[in-house]
Amino acid sequence: MKTIFEKSNGVDGIGVCDVELSGQCIPSELLRDGNIGLPQLSELEVMRHYKELSDRNFCIEKGFYPLGSCTMKYNPKVNELLASLEGFCNLHPMQNDEDSQGALELMYNLQEALKEITGMDEVTLQPAAGAHGELTGMMIVKKYFELKGESNRKKVIVPDSAHGTNPASAKMCGFEIVEVKSNDRGQVDIEALRELLDSDVAAIMMTNPNTLGIFEERVLEISKLMHDNGSLLYYDGANFNAIMGWTNPALMGFDVVHLNLHKTFSTPHGGGGPGAGPVCVREYLKEFLPSPVIKKEGDKYYRDYNLKHSIGKVRSFYGNFGVLVRAYAYILMMGDNLKLASADAVLNANYIKEKLKGVYDLPYDEPCMHEFVLSGEKQHQQGVSTLGIAKRLMDSNCHPPTVYFPLIVHEAIMIEPTESESKEVLDGFIDTMLKIASEIEENPEEVLKSPQKTPIKKVDETLAARHPDLTFKE
Ligand SMILES: Cc1ncc(COP(=O)(O)O)c(C=O)c1O
């Protein structure tokens, strides 16, 4: 049989040994008899190609990344080192408990740490992202009411500032979504909430601080109202970086919580990489968690599959194990300094807010938590929308903030600096934002030419949205 790895130009990037296959085991019509046309490139050329592609990416190691609601904090390299230890990365998920004690111990300890940080009573590490955690949590809420004989509870209340995944997750579980308004201080309007309550309400989904970066001061009143109505409270932990060690969702009265390990606990995210959205619950919801939960008896760790009312598995095996190792490494490394990280994240956000307000509109002029939302309305009227400001920032080695979210702010610019950055970086960003505002006043046409320094310059957004070209053609 002819080898299928013939070289056309003699360049050899990989060593593949010639394989003599017996023709008998492969049907003759499937046998290839010609060169398969693999690219003829040397290892060096391949490396240059991928390096060039990775250089085009913007990442936190390259510049400031104030992407609101995403907590793009620095991911310490020690996390990577620990996750690549052979015992962790070569362990097969089907290995038995006896031979996986180290991994199970790590998962158990992480569960315990998350319990302490959230104040909740039990944890599943299975969900693979925040939105997946929301879905898991809402499945638990649904089953809880079904078993209580209250299947009539079909409504889930969601504030108008909520992240889109909240109503989407509840809807996927079959709930009907009811929106509650924010008041003029950017917090849930309690009077409006009171009017929405009836015996069909299953839960409210909230994040605190909310997506405006404002702490819901009346959260205890809200939780009392909900519980008095026989309803539950779901805590979206995407904004947890603001409160670590200062308060927790159990103290605020929440029943179910998800955390985004890939935000608060410094594991990589963006670009569709694996994440982790553990769900933590109060005592009375323990038996509803997806199984297995990692337990300990004496000095042995084991996977407990016997949860009485489990909603079943929500992911293969036990979640994104490598991400769990990284998050645990971060928690151990930080210890009590987690509290300081939140304090610094809040301080950094308030510092930028105070320097930019006035030049940019600040619709909710309140002390903020780890992020805040400006409006580019004034600049829009001068000829450059928020999108134009975001593109201009890209020419200053800065990732744009989150834009046009939350929906209740016109021309929203949502800035989250995180605790990772120095004062010099924050000052550099402030100067750039102020410069862009004066450029817009003087010469909006020039600003609209950005981005000019990125690998791909200004794109035709309408064409891209209406006629996306999703295939690769030479
Ligand atoms: C407030 C809020 N909730 C939920 C999510 C969903 O999290 P994930 O992207 O991990 O699915 C996000 C993500 O940005 C968020 O900002």
The ligand as a Tripos MOL2 file, in Angstrom:
@<TRIPOS>MOLECULE
LIG
   16    16     1     0     0
SMALL
NO_CHARGES

@<TRIPOS>ATOM
      1 C1        -24.6500   39.6830   35.7080 C.3       1 LIG1
      2 C2        -24.2960   38.4350   34.9060 C.ar      1 LIG1
      3 N1        -25.0100   37.3120   35.0980 N.ar      1 LIG1
      4 C3        -24.7370   36.1850   34.4380 C.ar      1 LIG1
      5 C4        -23.7070   36.1120   33.5130 C.ar      1 LIG1
      6 C5        -23.4740   34.8280   32.7620 C.3       1 LIG1
      7 O1        -22.2520   34.2470   33.1010 O.3       1 LIG1
      8 P1        -21.4610   33.3060   32.0680 P.3       1 LIG1
      9 O2        -20.9310   34.2090   30.9940 O.co2     1 LIG1
     10 O3        -20.3840   32.6650   32.8830 O.co2     1 LIG1
     11 O4        -22.4380   32.3150   31.5200 O.co2     1 LIG1
     12 C6        -22.9390   37.2550   33.2660 C.ar      1 LIG1
     13 C7        -21.8590   37.2370   32.2600 C.2       1 LIG1
     14 O5        -21.2680   38.2120   31.8900 O.2       1 LIG1
     15 C8        -23.2310   38.4470   33.9920 C.ar      1 LIG1
     16 O6        -22.5200   39.5520   33.8000 O.3       1 LIG1
@<TRIPOS>BOND
     1     1     2 1
     2     2     3 ar
     3     2    15 ar
     4     3     4 ar
     5     4     5 ar
     6     5     6 1
     7     5    12 ar
     8     6     7 1
     9     7     8 1
    10     8     9 2
    11     8    10 1
    12     8    11 1
    13    12    13 1
    14    12    15 ar
    15    13    14 2
    16    15    16 1
@<TRIPOS>SUBSTRUCTURE
     1 LIG1         1 GROUP 0 **** ****
